[in-house]
Amino acid sequence: MFQMRKLKEVKLNPAQVLALGFAGLIFIGSILLNLPIASLEGKSIGFINSLFTAASAVCVTGLAVVNTATYWTLFGKVVILVLIQIGGLGFMTMATLVALIIGRKITLKQRLVIQEGLNQFSLEGVVKLTKYIVLSTLVIETVGAIILSIRFIPVYGLKDGIWYSIFHSISAFCNAGFDIIGNSMVPFVGDIVVNITIALLVIIGGLGYTVYLDLTTHKKLRKSTLNTKFVLLSTVTLLIIGFIFILIIEYDNPNTLGNLSFIDKITASIFQAVIPRTAGFNSIDIGGLTEATTFFMIVLMFIGGSPGSTAGGIKTTTFGVIILTIISVLRGKSDVGVFKKRIPNELIFRALAVLSIALFVVVLVTMVLTLTEAENSFLDLLFETTSAFATVGLTRGITPDLSNLGKIILAFCMFAGRLGPLTLGFALARRQNKDKSSFRYPEGKIMIG
């Protein structure tokens, strides 16, 4: 009784609720995927493998220890798809939807958790935003599935074509990257309809619900918020740079673009420039990329998508703020600004904190993997770690051969990446203290640089 009473007295902050919610969802998924009926072989895959797969699905990553198309039964694939959908929307979004359906009121604490999960500035309108998220997700994924079915049904037949269309539309929009074709989008490397549809689903999912709610509300870009303008600027810039880099470096590489027609090279380059924004599909052999392109993709994966989206990484806005800060320092300016707006110092500090925590996690995990997975190259391990942390799902083919310890480490890495660096830090902290002191220490000087 004493222990139960103590348990009830435990107060969790929103970040801790999110962390426990995602952890619980991963655990439930692990149990379901570990059942013999989930495997075509009729036997358990083993708890470590089921845990890794469930973590990859809930964290919308896409890294897989087995071929999703050939190993899992329909039951197993449906479980993975449900985990992807809940993980993409966020478990609090789903819980809020259920509460609204059954007529329950959303409490202040629940609103705080939703605010943390959706990365919003204030509590105002979070329930309304949740409704918009669910509705817009359903519409976008449905449209994506219909377009994909035009290409998939002629190839796979009516029943499988519809199923493949639904699965890949959800997987793409949630930036998961799981596929049930067996070789990702490689069979459709020259198919413009499939490539553009998947790419657009990934981009829309990676922009964030707040951005396209703002765009649909204001209609004109010049009237939209600074966040929306900055997200679009960062996204477009990274996509153009990625496309040009991949096309030039891989143009004559016989293992990737070398043997494709010019149009197919353009299509594949656009597709692969989009995908490192945290969706693990591929239309060319990732293991065949040059070292320059491999490292460049690591950078793109680390940056990731935009805040409040299904994407991972440190986020485009974080990267953009840091770049603007560097430019301001080099120009001798005291303020950091963009679009005739000044960025508050607290947001700059937050961006630096996100970058630092993310770098620490990626460096630490990569160092550990060099010990546990010594047979693999450093570049492959860095690629795998960044892919896991940024919840991308791209791999250079080493995932199935990882040791059990390596799989557990990467599963935690995916979990940390899905929560986000700051949310993870807040979740691990006992409490979040806000500085309410009425005094400030005297200023001191430290040499920098």
C-alpha positions as CSV (number, residue, x, y, z in Angstrom):
1,M,0.0,0.0,0.0
2,F,2.9,2.3,0.9
3,Q,4.5,1.7,-2.5
4,M,1.2,2.3,-4.4
5,R,0.7,5.6,-2.5
6,K,4.3,6.7,-3.3
7,L,3.7,5.8,-6.9
8,K,0.6,8.0,-7.1
9,E,2.6,10.9,-5.6
10,V,5.1,10.8,-8.5
11,K,4.7,13.8,-10.7
12,L,5.9,13.6,-14.2
13,N,6.7,16.6,-16.4
14,P,5.4,16.6,-20.0
15,A,8.7,15.4,-21.4
16,Q,8.7,12.4,-19.1
17,V,5.1,11.5,-20.0
18,L,6.1,11.6,-23.7
19,A,9.2,9.4,-23.1
20,L,7.2,6.9,-21.1
21,G,4.4,6.9,-23.7
22,F,6.7,6.1,-26.6
23,A,8.6,3.5,-24.5
24,G,5.3,1.8,-23.6
25,L,4.2,1.8,-27.3
26,I,7.6,0.2,-28.3
27,F,7.2,-2.4,-25.6
28,I,3.7,-3.4,-26.7
29,G,4.9,-3.5,-30.4
30,S,7.9,-5.7,-29.3
31,I,5.5,-8.3,-27.8
32,L,3.2,-8.4,-30.8
33,L,6.1,-8.7,-33.3
34,N,7.7,-11.4,-31.2
35,L,4.7,-13.6,-31.6
36,P,5.1,-16.6,-34.0
37,I,2.0,-15.5,-36.0
38,A,4.0,-12.3,-37.0
39,S,6.6,-14.3,-38.9
40,L,6.1,-16.3,-42.1
41,E,8.5,-18.9,-40.6
42,G,6.0,-19.5,-37.8
43,K,8.5,-18.9,-35.0
44,S,9.6,-16.0,-32.8
45,I,12.1,-13.5,-34.3
46,G,13.6,-13.0,-30.8
47,F,12.9,-10.2,-28.4
48,I,16.0,-8.1,-29.3
49,N,15.0,-8.2,-33.0
50,S,11.3,-7.5,-32.3
51,L,12.3,-4.6,-29.9
52,F,14.6,-3.1,-32.6
53,T,11.8,-3.4,-35.2
54,A,9.2,-1.9,-32.9
55,A,11.5,1.0,-32.0
56,S,12.2,1.6,-35.6
57,A,8.5,1.7,-36.5
58,V,7.4,3.8,-33.5
59,C,10.3,6.2,-34.0
60,V,9.4,6.3,-37.8
61,T,12.9,5.3,-38.7
62,G,12.9,2.4,-41.1
63,L,16.0,0.5,-40.1
64,A,15.2,-3.2,-40.3
65,V,17.0,-6.4,-39.2
66,V,15.0,-8.5,-41.6
67,N,13.5,-7.9,-45.0
68,T,10.0,-6.4,-44.2
69,A,8.5,-7.8,-47.4
70,T,9.6,-11.4,-47.1
71,Y,9.8,-12.0,-43.3
72,W,6.6,-10.7,-41.8
73,T,3.1,-12.1,-42.2
74,L,0.2,-9.8,-42.9
75,F,-0.3,-9.6,-39.2
76,G,3.3,-8.5,-38.6
77,K,3.1,-5.9,-41.4
78,V,-0.2,-4.4,-40.1
79,V,1.4,-4.2,-36.6
80,I,4.4,-2.3,-38.1
81,L,2.1,0.0,-40.1
82,V,0.0,0.8,-37.0
83,L,3.1,1.5,-35.0
84,I,4.3,3.8,-37.8
85,Q,1.0,5.7,-37.9
86,I,0.8,6.2,-34.1
87,G,4.5,7.0,-33.9
88,G,4.2,9.5,-36.8
89,L,1.2,11.3,-35.3
90,G,2.4,11.0,-31.8
91,F,0.8,8.9,-29.1
92,M,-0.7,11.9,-27.4
93,T,-2.4,13.0,-30.6
94,M,-4.0,9.5,-30.9
95,A,-4.9,9.6,-27.2
96,T,-6.5,13.0,-27.6
97,L,-8.5,11.8,-30.6
98,V,-9.8,8.8,-28.6
99,A,-10.7,11.2,-25.7
100,L,-12.6,13.5,-28.1
101,I,-14.5,10.6,-29.7
102,I,-15.7,9.3,-26.3
103,G,-16.5,12.8,-25.1
104,R,-13.9,13.2,-22.4
105,K,-12.5,16.6,-21.6
106,I,-8.8,17.3,-22.3
107,T,-7.2,18.4,-19.0
108,L,-4.5,21.1,-18.6
109,K,-1.8,18.5,-18.0
110,Q,-2.8,16.6,-21.2
111,R,-2.6,19.9,-23.1
112,L,0.9,20.5,-21.7
113,V,2.0,17.1,-23.0
114,I,0.4,17.8,-26.4
115,Q,2.2,21.1,-26.5
116,E,5.5,19.4,-25.8
117,G,4.9,16.7,-28.3
118,L,3.9,19.1,-31.1
119,N,6.7,21.6,-30.2
120,Q,4.3,24.5,-29.9
121,F,5.0,27.9,-28.4
122,S,1.8,28.1,-26.3
123,L,-1.2,26.1,-25.1
124,E,-3.6,28.1,-27.1
125,G,-5.3,26.0,-29.8
126,V,-3.4,22.7,-29.2
127,V,-6.6,20.6,-29.2
128,K,-7.8,22.3,-32.4
129,L,-4.4,21.7,-34.0
130,T,-4.7,18.0,-32.9
131,K,-8.0,17.7,-34.8
132,Y,-6.4,19.4,-37.8
133,I,-3.4,17.0,-37.7
134,V,-5.6,13.9,-37.7
135,L,-7.8,15.1,-40.5
136,S,-5.0,16.4,-42.7
137,T,-3.0,13.2,-42.2
138,L,-6.0,11.1,-43.3
139,V,-6.6,13.3,-46.4
140,I,-2.9,13.5,-47.5
141,E,-2.2,9.8,-47.0
142,T,-5.4,8.9,-48.9
143,V,-4.5,11.1,-51.9
144,G,-1.0,9.6,-51.8
145,A,-2.3,6.1,-51.8
146,I,-4.7,6.8,-54.7
147,I,-1.8,8.2,-56.9
148,L,0.5,5.3,-56.0
149,S,-2.2,2.8,-56.8
150,I,-2.2,4.0,-60.4
151,R,1.4,2.6,-60.7
152,F,1.3,-0.3,-58.3
153,I,-2.0,-2.0,-59.3
154,P,-0.8,-2.7,-62.9
155,V,2.4,-4.2,-61.4
156,Y,1.2,-6.1,-58.3
157,G,-2.5,-6.7,-59.1
158,L,-5.6,-5.1,-57.5
159,K,-5.4,-6.4,-54.0
160,D,-1.7,-6.2,-53.5
161,G,-1.5,-2.9,-55.4
162,I,-4.0,-1.2,-53.1
163,W,-2.3,-2.7,-50.0
164,Y,1.2,-1.6,-51.2
165,S,-0.2,1.9,-52.0
166,I,-1.7,2.4,-48.5
167,F,1.4,1.0,-46.8
168,H,3.9,3.1,-48.7
169,S,1.8,6.3,-48.5
170,I,1.6,6.1,-44.7
171,S,5.3,5.1,-44.5
172,A,6.3,8.0,-46.7
173,F,4.2,10.7,-45.0
174,C,5.3,9.6,-41.6
175,N,8.9,9.7,-42.8
176,A,9.3,6.0,-41.8
177,G,10.9,4.5,-44.9
178,F,9.6,0.9,-44.3
179,D,8.8,-0.8,-47.6
180,I,7.1,-4.1,-48.4
181,I,8.3,-4.2,-52.0
182,G,11.5,-5.9,-50.9
183,N,14.0,-3.6,-52.4
184,S,12.6,-0.2,-51.5
185,M,12.0,2.0,-54.6
186,V,14.8,0.6,-56.7
187,P,12.4,-1.2,-59.1
188,F,10.8,2.3,-59.7
189,V,14.0,4.3,-60.0
190,G,12.9,5.8,-63.4
191,D,9.2,6.0,-62.5
192,I,8.5,9.8,-62.2
193,V,5.0,9.3,-60.7
194,V,6.2,7.0,-57.9
195,N,9.3,9.0,-57.2
196,I,7.6,12.4,-57.1
197,T,4.6,11.1,-55.1
198,I,6.8,9.5,-52.4
199,A,9.1,12.6,-52.4
200,L,6.2,15.0,-51.9
201,L,4.7,12.9,-49.1
202,V,8.1,12.9,-47.4
203,I,8.5,16.7,-47.8
204,I,4.9,17.5,-46.7
205,G,5.3,15.2,-43.7
206,G,8.7,16.8,-42.9
207,L,7.5,20.4,-43.1
208,G,5.3,20.1,-40.0
209,Y,1.6,20.5,-39.4
210,T,2.0,24.1,-38.1
211,V,3.5,25.2,-41.4
212,Y,0.8,24.0,-43.7
213,L,-1.9,25.1,-41.3
214,D,-0.4,28.5,-41.4
215,L,-0.1,28.4,-45.2
216,T,-3.8,27.3,-45.6
217,T,-4.9,30.0,-43.2
218,H,-3.0,33.0,-44.6
219,K,-3.1,31.8,-48.3
220,K,-0.3,34.2,-49.2
221,L,3.3,33.4,-48.1
222,R,4.2,37.0,-47.3
223,K,1.5,37.0,-44.6
224,S,2.6,33.8,-43.0
225,T,4.6,33.6,-39.8
226,L,8.4,33.9,-39.5
227,N,8.6,30.2,-38.6
228,T,6.8,29.2,-41.8
229,K,9.0,31.4,-44.0
230,F,12.2,30.2,-42.3
231,V,11.2,26.5,-42.6
232,L,10.4,26.8,-46.3
233,L,13.6,28.8,-47.0
234,S,15.7,26.2,-45.1
235,T,13.9,23.2,-46.8
236,V,14.2,24.5,-50.3
237,T,17.8,25.5,-49.9
238,L,18.8,22.1,-48.6
239,L,16.8,20.3,-51.3
240,I,18.5,22.2,-54.1
241,I,22.0,21.8,-52.7
242,G,21.4,18.1,-52.1
243,F,20.1,17.6,-55.7
244,I,23.0,19.4,-57.3
245,F,25.6,17.6,-55.1
246,I,24.3,14.1,-55.6
247,L,23.8,14.6,-59.4
248,I,27.3,15.9,-59.9
249,I,29.2,13.5,-57.6
250,E,27.3,10.3,-58.6
251,Y,26.8,11.2,-62.3
252,D,29.3,8.7,-63.6
253,N,29.3,6.2,-60.6
254,P,28.4,2.8,-62.1
255,N,27.1,1.6,-58.7
256,T,24.5,4.4,-58.5
257,L,23.6,6.8,-61.3
258,G,26.2,5.9,-63.9
259,N,24.1,3.4,-65.9
260,L,20.9,5.4,-65.8
261,S,19.5,7.6,-68.6
262,F,19.8,11.4,-68.1
263,I,16.2,11.7,-67.1
264,D,16.4,8.8,-64.7
265,K,19.6,10.4,-63.2
266,I,17.6,13.6,-62.6
267,T,14.7,11.7,-61.0
268,A,17.0,9.6,-58.8
269,S,19.0,12.6,-57.7
270,I,15.9,14.5,-56.7
271,F,14.5,11.5,-54.9
272,Q,17.8,10.9,-53.0
273,A,18.1,14.6,-52.1
274,V,14.7,14.4,-50.4
275,I,15.1,11.1,-48.6
276,P,17.9,12.0,-46.2
277,R,15.4,14.4,-44.7
278,T,14.4,11.4,-42.5
279,A,12.7,8.8,-44.7
280,G,14.7,5.7,-45.4
281,F,13.6,4.9,-48.9
282,N,16.2,4.5,-51.7
283,S,16.0,4.2,-55.4
284,I,19.7,3.6,-55.9
285,D,22.2,1.4,-53.9
286,I,23.2,3.4,-50.8
287,G,26.1,1.1,-50.3
288,G,27.5,2.0,-53.7
289,L,27.7,5.7,-53.0
290,T,31.0,7.5,-53.1
291,E,32.5,8.4,-49.7
292,A,31.9,12.1,-50.5
293,T,28.2,11.5,-51.1
294,T,27.9,9.2,-48.1
295,F,29.4,11.9,-45.8
296,F,27.2,14.5,-47.4
297,M,24.1,12.4,-46.7
298,I,25.2,12.1,-43.1
299,V,25.1,15.9,-42.8
300,L,21.7,16.0,-44.5
301,M,20.3,13.3,-42.1
302,F,21.7,15.0,-39.1
303,I,19.9,18.3,-40.0
304,G,16.7,16.4,-40.7
305,G,13.2,17.9,-41.2
306,S,11.3,20.7,-39.5
307,P,9.9,21.1,-36.0
308,G,6.5,19.7,-35.2
309,S,6.7,17.2,-38.1
310,T,7.1,13.5,-38.4
311,A,10.8,14.1,-39.3
312,G,13.8,13.7,-37.0
313,G,17.3,15.3,-36.9
314,I,18.2,18.6,-35.2
315,K,15.7,20.3,-37.5
316,T,16.1,22.7,-40.4
317,T,15.3,25.7,-38.2
318,T,17.9,24.8,-35.6
319,F,20.6,24.5,-38.4
320,G,19.4,27.8,-40.0
321,V,19.5,29.7,-36.7
322,I,23.1,28.5,-36.0
323,I,24.2,29.5,-39.5
324,L,22.6,32.9,-39.1
325,T,24.3,33.3,-35.7
326,I,27.7,32.5,-37.2
327,I,27.1,35.0,-40.0
328,S,26.1,37.7,-37.5
329,V,29.2,37.0,-35.4
330,L,31.5,37.2,-38.4
331,R,29.9,40.5,-39.5
332,G,30.2,41.9,-36.0
333,K,26.5,42.3,-35.4
334,S,25.0,42.0,-31.9
335,D,21.6,40.8,-33.2
336,V,20.7,37.7,-35.3
337,G,17.9,38.5,-37.8
338,V,16.0,37.1,-40.8
339,F,13.1,38.4,-42.8
340,K,13.4,41.7,-41.0
341,K,12.8,40.0,-37.6
342,R,15.2,39.6,-34.7
343,I,15.7,36.1,-33.3
344,P,15.7,36.2,-29.5
345,N,18.8,35.0,-27.6
346,E,16.9,32.3,-25.8
347,L,16.1,30.6,-29.2
348,I,19.8,30.8,-30.2
349,F,20.8,29.2,-26.9
350,R,18.1,26.5,-27.5
351,A,19.5,25.8,-31.0
352,L,23.0,25.5,-29.6
353,A,21.8,23.1,-26.9
354,V,20.0,20.9,-29.4
355,L,23.1,20.8,-31.7
356,S,25.4,20.0,-28.8
357,I,23.2,17.2,-27.3
358,A,22.7,15.7,-30.8
359,L,26.4,15.8,-31.6
360,F,27.2,14.2,-28.2
361,V,24.7,11.3,-28.7
362,V,25.9,10.6,-32.3
363,V,29.6,10.8,-31.4
364,L,29.1,8.6,-28.2
365,V,27.0,6.0,-30.0
366,T,29.4,5.8,-32.9
367,M,32.4,5.4,-30.6
368,V,30.7,2.5,-28.8
369,L,29.7,0.8,-32.0
370,T,33.3,0.9,-33.2
371,L,33.9,-1.4,-30.2
372,T,30.9,-3.7,-30.6
373,E,30.8,-3.8,-34.4
374,A,34.5,-3.6,-35.1
375,E,34.2,-5.5,-38.4
376,N,32.5,-2.5,-40.0
377,S,34.1,0.7,-41.3
378,F,33.9,3.9,-39.3
379,L,32.0,5.6,-42.1
380,D,29.4,2.9,-42.2
381,L,28.9,3.0,-38.4
382,L,28.7,6.8,-38.4
383,F,26.1,6.6,-41.2
384,E,24.1,4.0,-39.3
385,T,24.2,6.0,-36.1
386,T,23.2,9.2,-37.7
387,S,20.4,7.4,-39.6
388,A,19.1,6.0,-36.4
389,F,19.3,9.2,-34.4
390,A,17.8,11.3,-37.1
391,T,15.1,8.6,-37.6
392,V,15.9,8.3,-41.3
393,G,16.3,4.6,-41.9
394,L,18.9,4.6,-44.7
395,T,21.6,2.0,-44.3
396,R,24.7,0.9,-46.1
397,G,23.7,-2.7,-45.5
398,I,25.0,-3.4,-42.0
399,T,21.8,-3.4,-40.0
400,P,21.0,-7.2,-40.2
401,D,24.5,-8.1,-39.1
402,L,24.6,-6.0,-36.0
403,S,25.3,-7.7,-32.7
404,N,22.5,-7.8,-30.1
405,L,24.3,-5.1,-28.1
406,G,24.6,-2.9,-31.2
407,K,20.8,-3.3,-31.9
408,I,19.9,-2.3,-28.3
409,I,22.2,0.8,-28.6
410,L,20.7,1.8,-31.9
411,A,17.2,1.2,-30.6
412,F,17.9,3.7,-27.8
413,C,19.5,6.1,-30.4
414,M,16.2,6.0,-32.4
415,F,14.2,6.6,-29.3
416,A,16.4,9.6,-28.3
417,G,16.1,11.0,-31.8
418,R,12.3,10.6,-32.0
419,L,11.8,12.4,-28.7
420,G,14.3,15.1,-29.7
421,P,17.5,16.2,-27.8
422,L,15.9,18.7,-25.5
423,T,12.8,16.6,-24.7
424,L,15.1,13.7,-23.9
425,G,17.2,16.0,-21.6
426,F,14.1,17.3,-19.9
427,A,12.7,13.8,-19.5
428,L,15.9,12.6,-17.8
429,A,16.0,15.6,-15.5
430,R,14.2,15.4,-12.2
431,R,12.5,18.7,-12.7
432,Q,12.7,21.7,-15.0
433,N,13.6,24.7,-12.9
434,K,12.9,28.1,-14.3
435,D,15.2,30.8,-13.2
436,K,13.0,33.0,-11.1
437,S,15.8,34.7,-9.2
438,S,15.7,38.5,-8.9
439,F,19.4,38.9,-9.2
440,R,22.1,38.3,-11.8
441,Y,25.8,37.4,-11.2
442,P,28.4,40.0,-12.3
443,E,29.6,39.6,-15.8
444,G,32.9,37.7,-16.3
445,K,35.1,37.2,-19.3
446,I,36.3,33.9,-20.9
447,M,38.5,33.7,-24.0
448,I,36.7,32.0,-26.9
449,G,38.2,30.8,-30.2
